[in-house]
């Protein structure tokens, strides 16, 4: 481990400890009321700085407190395995994957009719059949210099973000568009796709909220004041339609309390983590939360956990999957099956500094969530490419194929599963 990483870990650890202590002193002695205002919208009620409207419910505890050290196995094919041909179907070793698109497909998403993606070269959106072929224009309209895209579940609508801070919602079926405030960030569509949520970050702490609105930008609703806690709020509309965002609050130098933010100030249960830096993703039905945290016990590497996340099950069966990766490198096939791209080697501190993993090749694992069994699924390769840095993954609706995007070239590849 380099001196730079060691120094960074010491500094970050010290800063985290100071922040926790400072927050405790501030919360007890100095927290003062304020009023949050989104322009043109009347506040629902007076607020206190931060996220005080979240009621504290009983917390779900991690069930395997003594087993937080990760134990991801790094595959090392033996000589015989290297001499034989890769498997045509993923079977736990070297696997031949198929390139289905040979150009960069930015911000892609898989829908029932194929992939939808953005072409950086001409500024247009396209649809690609899931088995490859010629892409078709989704719209003749050009959108130069798109910096980020948030898709709705079906891919019919998307929020397009631009370098100057502009945001628009575009409907690819009707061609309708709506402009959202430049102060809007971190978008998430409702399951119905008729509404979306975002963080409105005004110029003052009193002017920062979690907001929901119709996709045409009308009907703004103030959900939760954010204050100076924007970095700890993750807007993520649940498939169950009960939760719109989560808020993480340090409880010590080695753990956080995660609160689930509803639409009407509901007193949901909370989730206790064995680590810091909570990042979460919903399971398909919203019954579970897949999340990563890091801690001294895991050498500050991101480690995956899963827990109940709906109603009275929030925080139940909260346990480590003992895999070092991030939730956005995983995809659910169902509530019982999960696939994850796992870096073959992570440096100490990569949970704090994700850029340390930017050039690390990935291996694909399958996780049986019902029995808590993790198994190596595939070490992907093609005839001309022996390793991949996987940016995102998605599984087909019939569970027969797993698709991923390579971060290096932006191409889309298919892994046969059956």
Secondary structure, DSSP 8 states (H G I E B T S, - for coil): --HHHHHHHHHHHHHHHHHHHHHHHHHHHT--EE----TTS--SS-EETTTTTS----EE-BTTGGG-S---------HHHHHS--BSS-SSEEEE-EEEE-S--EEEEEETTEEEEEETTTTEEEEE-TT----EES-S---TTEEEEEE-TTSSEEEEEETTS-EEEEETTT--EEEE-TTEEEEEE-TTSSEEEEEEE-SSGGGEEEEEEETTS-S-EEEEE-TT-GGGEEE---TTSS--EEEEEEEETTEEEEEEE-SS-----EEE-SSEEEEEEE-TTSSEEEEEEE-GGGTT--EEEEEE-SGGGTTTTBEE----S-GGGEEESSSSEEEEEEES---TTTTT-GGGGTT--EEEEEEETTTTEEEEEEEEE-SS-----EEEEEE-TTSSEEEEEETTT--EEEEE--
